[in-house]
Amino acid sequence: MGIIDHISDMFEITSTRKSKRKPMQTVEIKVKMDCDGCERKVTNAVSSIKGVKSVDVSRKQSKVTVSGYIEPKKVLKSVQNTGKKAEFWPYVEYNLVSYPYAIGAYDKKAPSGYVRDVPQAFQTPNTPTQMLTSMFSDENPNACQIM
């Protein structure tokens, strides 16, 4: 059987092209939309991209959320090609930030309940205040020993 395996290996067809499937991603983009026409224009532009599974448009927050097997830069470029000024979503939820009024974090133009995503707003890990609060936490199994 050794010679048959050798011959079959010689004539085996291998493809050199490897198709890499893009990972499932959710892209959030800030786009200023004033009317139903603007909303429809952005929705149609994004929906036409190959790999898009869902499109959610919130005109009140000026936000477009796109999910699918897509590249974020392609989605942004597609929205910008509609003539609208667009950028990646620059905000995080207010309750996820340790210092919402840090320099550069508070933004008057941000939607309600959001602040800018800046490093100064987040607490650095292993700071003394964080260590003390976790020391006496109910989720800490050794908290009884400390008290």
C-alpha distance (Angstrom), angle and dihedral (degrees) to the residues before:
residue distance angle dihedral
M1 . . .
G2 3.79 . .
I3 3.81 94.7 .
I4 3.81 92.9 47.7
D5 3.81 91.3 52.7
H6 3.81 90.1 49.2
I7 3.81 92.1 51.5
S8 3.81 93.0 45.8
D9 3.83 89.8 50.9
M10 3.81 90.1 53.7
F11 3.80 92.6 54.6
E12 3.78 97.6 38.7
I13 3.76 113.2 125.6
T14 3.77 113.7 -133.8
S15 3.74 125.5 -177.2
T16 3.77 116.3 -134.4
R17 3.77 92.5 -164.7
K18 3.77 112.9 91.6
S19 3.75 115.2 -170.2
K20 3.76 112.7 -147.0
R21 3.75 113.0 -156.2
K22 3.76 114.2 -143.6
P23 3.81 115.0 -118.6
M24 3.79 120.6 -106.8
Q25 3.80 106.8 -93.1
T26 3.76 140.0 176.1
V27 3.80 115.2 -143.0
E28 3.80 122.2 -166.4
I29 3.80 118.7 -161.3
K30 3.80 131.2 -175.8
V31 3.82 110.5 -135.7
K32 3.79 127.1 166.2
M33 3.83 107.9 -127.9
D34 3.79 123.0 177.6
C35 3.79 106.2 175.8
D36 3.80 145.4 14.9
G37 3.80 90.0 -91.8
C38 3.80 92.3 57.9
E39 3.79 90.8 47.4
R40 3.82 92.2 49.6
K41 3.80 92.1 46.6
V42 3.82 92.6 53.2
T43 3.81 92.8 43.2
N44 3.82 92.8 51.3
A45 3.81 92.5 46.7
V46 3.80 93.3 51.5
S47 3.82 95.1 40.4
S48 3.80 90.9 57.0
I49 3.83 92.2 63.2
K50 3.78 113.4 105.3
G51 3.82 112.2 -110.1
V52 3.81 98.2 25.6
K53 3.81 111.7 139.7
S54 3.81 102.5 175.4
V55 3.79 139.2 6.5
D56 3.81 123.2 -161.7
V57 3.80 119.3 -174.2
S58 3.80 123.1 -167.1
R59 3.78 109.6 -173.6
K60 3.81 92.6 -178.1
Q61 3.83 91.7 59.5
S62 3.84 93.9 33.1
K63 3.79 87.7 -125.4
V64 3.81 134.3 139.0
T65 3.81 118.7 -166.7
V66 3.81 116.6 -164.6
S67 3.81 124.5 -174.9
G68 3.77 128.3 -171.4
Y69 3.79 145.8 75.0
I70 3.79 93.8 -45.0
E71 3.78 144.2 127.5
P72 3.83 113.6 -113.3
K73 3.81 93.5 -139.6
K74 3.82 91.3 54.6
V75 3.79 91.0 52.8
L76 3.80 92.1 49.0
K77 3.81 91.6 47.9
S78 3.80 91.1 49.3
V79 3.80 91.7 53.0
Q80 3.81 91.6 46.1
N81 3.82 89.8 52.0
T82 3.83 88.9 63.9
G83 3.81 87.8 68.5
K84 3.78 95.0 -106.3
K85 3.79 124.3 126.0
A86 3.80 105.6 -114.4
E87 3.80 137.7 174.9
F88 3.79 136.8 166.9
W89 3.82 112.7 -80.8
P90 3.84 103.8 -82.7
Y91 3.82 98.2 -170.4
V92 3.81 138.5 86.4
E93 3.78 128.4 -165.7
Y94 3.79 115.6 -82.1
N95 3.82 94.9 -124.8
L96 3.83 93.5 55.2
V97 3.80 93.3 62.3
S98 3.81 124.5 82.7
Y99 3.82 95.5 -155.6
P100 3.83 109.6 28.4
Y101 3.82 93.1 170.9
A102 3.80 96.0 52.1
I103 3.79 117.7 129.9
G104 3.78 108.9 -72.5
A105 3.83 95.5 6.3
Y106 3.79 100.2 89.1
D107 3.79 111.5 73.8
K108 3.81 123.6 179.9
K109 3.80 90.7 -154.5
A110 3.81 93.9 53.4
P111 3.82 116.7 110.4
S112 3.78 116.8 -101.2
G113 3.80 111.8 -73.9
Y114 3.83 95.5 19.7
V115 3.82 136.2 100.5
R116 3.80 131.6 -174.1
D117 3.79 118.0 -80.2
V118 3.82 101.4 -116.2
P119 3.83 128.2 148.1
Q120 3.83 93.5 -124.6
A121 3.81 90.8 64.7
F122 3.80 94.5 60.4
Q123 3.77 123.2 77.2
T124 3.79 114.5 -120.3
P125 3.80 113.5 -120.0
N126 3.81 120.6 -104.0
T127 3.79 95.1 25.0
P128 3.83 113.5 150.6
T129 3.81 94.2 -109.7
Q130 3.79 92.2 52.9
M131 3.80 92.1 46.7
L132 3.83 91.8 51.4
T133 3.77 94.4 47.9
S134 3.79 92.6 49.8
M135 3.82 91.1 45.9
F136 3.81 92.4 63.9
S137 3.79 96.3 35.1
D138 3.81 121.8 128.5
E139 3.79 87.9 -129.4
N140 3.82 91.7 59.9
P141 3.83 107.9 94.0
N142 3.85 91.6 -157.6
A143 3.83 94.8 52.8
C144 3.83 92.3 101.1
Q145 3.79 91.2 57.6
I146 3.79 92.4 54.4
M147 3.81 94.8 50.2
